[in-house]
Amino acid sequence: MHKPFHDALLNADSALPAGLTNWNQTDGEHRFAVYRNNVMSSLINVLAGNFPVVQQLVGEAFFRAMAREFVTHHPPITPIMLLYGQTFSDFIADFPPAASVPYLADMARLEYAIQSSRHCADSQPIKSDRLTRLVEDHYALSYTGLKLAAAIRILTSDFAVASIWHAHQGSSPADLSQINIHQPESFMLSRPALKVQLHSIDPGAAEFIRHLSQGMPLAQATETTYPFDPVAVLQLLIQQQAITDLIDHSQKKGALQ
């Protein structure tokens, strides 16, 4: 019963589950259709709440039609609706009607990253004296990595997605006329004081922070494809309370004391 009910609930073309009747034994088709519509509308509303800028970029009617297609083929797999839409960006990238807005998939990727950063586990920043001792020990830099807060996200786009997102954060209609849409951007999400913040960074900084998140020692992590200022990036990470611990790679013991 479960699968036929599930299929019929998300697809109006599916047959009504066998044996489904009203409380008075009459045909339940009409009432099931109402229930199906309510469930679909609720899930579309969840996506609209999780991806508000995506909706603003294409308009409510287009968004709801696109979201309906997504819900039909990618229903929730968890009751936690705050994180529904993890694959929405991939769906948009392969959704032909959205091809005229080439940065739409990346915007969905950014908005989901914001949502997941907002709801991930809390963490405490490292004490400053431990970082001071590390910086003063040049040898330790070769085998010490930095553990980053769970809320940190690094994203890159071939489009000015961060600038477009910022333009939609005010109460007045977004003005994109001064934004070079085709300008690639890299950015970091952090969550100090329980509020997600978006920071534009250069490609070298993005690669450096990615290396750190993969557990690389500091010295090795600085060997990026692009030039960047490691001091400025470390200052940003400290300011955003993004460093939570030190990782000792010399003897694979874990966190340094």
N, C-alpha and C positions, 0 to 999 in steps of 0.2 A: 504493500500500500504506500510505503514512504516514497519510493522513486516515482511512481505515476503521479502522486500528489505533488511532488516537487516539480516535475516536468510541466504539469498542467498549470501550476501556480505562476511560473515564469514565462510561459509560452502560450499565447492565446490560441495558437493553432493546435495545441495538444488536446487530446480527448479528455473529457471529464473523468476523473477517477471512478472506476466501477463501484457501484453500491453507495455513492454519495447522495444523500437525500436530506431534506429539511427535517426539522423536529416533528413536523406533522406528516412525514412520509411522502411529501410532494417532491417534484423534481427540483434539485438544488442548483441547476445550471445558472440561473440568474444571480442567486446569492453568491455563488462561487465566483462569478465574473466580477461582482462588486468587491469581494475580498481580494481577488487577484489584482484588480486595479489599485486598491489601497496599498497592497504590499509593494507593487511596482513604483507607485508614486512616492512611497516612503523611502525606498532605496535610491531613487533618483534625487530626492531631497537630501539624502545623506551625501551623495556625490557633489551636489551643488554646494553643500556646506564645507566639504573638504577641499573643493577646487573652485573657490569663488572667482579668482581672476580668470581662469579658463572660461568660466561662464560669461564673464564680462566681455571677454575678447570676441566671442562668437555670438553672443545674444542668448537669451533664455530659451527661445523656441528651438534653436539649433542644438544648444547644449542638452536639452531634455530629450530630444530625438536621438542624439548620439549616446547619451547616458542610458537610454532604454535599450539600445542595441548592446551596450556593454553589460548591463545587468542580465539580459537574457542569456548571454554566452558566458558570463563570468560572475555568477551569483556569489554572495558572501560564503566564506568557508569558516568563519568564526563569528560569534555573536558580538564581538567588539567592533561596533560600527565606526568608531573614531578612526580606525585604520583601514577602512574599506577603500579600495581603489589602488592597491599597490601596483597592479598591472595596467592601470588606466592609461598611463603614458605610452606604453607599448601598443595598446589598442588604438590610441589616437594616431600614432605613427603609421599604422596600417589601415587607417580609416579614410578611404578616398575622398569623401566630401570635405575632410579637414585639410586637404593638401594645399589649399590656398592660404593657409596660415601656417607656414613651415615651422614656426617656433612654438606651436601650440603643445606639442608633445613634451618639449623641454620645460614649458611652463607647468605642465601637469607633474613632471618629475620634481621640479622645485617645490611645488605646493605639497606634494606628498612628503617630501623630505622635511618640510616645515612641520607638518602634522606629526610625523614620526619622532622628530626631535622634541617637539612639545610634550609628548607623552612617554618618553623613555625614562629610564631610572634616574633618580637623582644621584649626584656624586659631590664629594667635597674636594675643593682645590688643595693642591699640595702646599705645604708650609714654605714660605719664601726662603728660609735659611737653608733648606735642603737644595734648592736651586742655586743659591749663592755658592755653596760648597762645590756643587757640580761644575759651575762655570769656572771656578778658580782652579780646578783640576783638569788640565788639558788632556792628560792621558785618559781620564775617566770618560771623556767625550767619545772615545773610540769604541767603548763597549757599553755605554749607557743609553737606553732608549727612554722615551717619555710615554707614559700611559695617558691617553686622552679621555676626556669625559665622554660618556655614551651619547650625549646630545650633539656632538660635533659631526657635521656633515660637510663634505667637500664636493662641489659640483662644477662642471664646466659645460659650456654650450657654445655652439657656433653662432649664436645670436645673442642680442643684448637682453637676455631674459631677466637678469637682476634689475636692470634699469626699467624695463617694462613693468615688473612687479612693483617696484617702488612707486611708479607713476600711478598705480591703481590703489594706493593706500590712503589717499586723501578722500574727503567727502565730496569734492567736485569731480566732474567727469575727467577721466585720464586724458592727458595731452601727450601724444607720442610724436608730435611733429619735430621735436628737437632731439629725438633719439635715433641714432643710426642702428636700425634694426639688425643689420648684418655684421655688427661689431661683436666678435667673440668675447665672451666674459667668463671669468672664473670667480667663484665666491665660496665663502665659508658660512655655515650656520652654527651659532653657539646659543647657549641658554643660561646665561648668568642671571641670578635672581629670578629664576623660573619664567623668564620671558625670552622667546626666540628672537635672535637678532641676525641680520644678514649683512655680511661684510664683503665688499668687492676686493679681490686680491689678484695678483698677477699669476700667470701660469706657473712660474717657478715656485712661488709660495704654495700654490695648490698641490704641486707634485711633492714638495717637501713635506707638507702636512699629511698627505696620503702615505708617504714613506713612514712617517712617525706612527700613523695609525696601524700600519702593518708590523710594527714592532722593531723597525730598524734602529740601530744605534745612531746617535746624533751626527757623528762624523760621516757615516755612510749616507744618511738621509739627505745631507746637503749636496750630494752629487746628483743634481737634477739636470734635465735637458736644457732648462731655461735659466738665465741668470736671475738672482733675487737677493734680497737683503735678509739674511737669516736672523740678524738682531731684531729687525723690525717685526718679523713674523713671530719670534719668540715673545716679544713684548705684547703683541696682539693676543697671543695664546694666554699669557699671564693675566693680562687685563680682563679677558673674557672668562677667567677661571676654568680654562680648558685643560690644564695639566693637573692630573690627580695623583700621579705616582711616578717613581723612577724604576726602570727595568734594568736589572744587571744581567748583561749577556756574557760576562767574563766566565762565570761558572754555572750559568743557567739556573741560578737560585731563585729568580723571581725579582721581587721588588727590593730596591736598596733601602737601607734604613737611614 
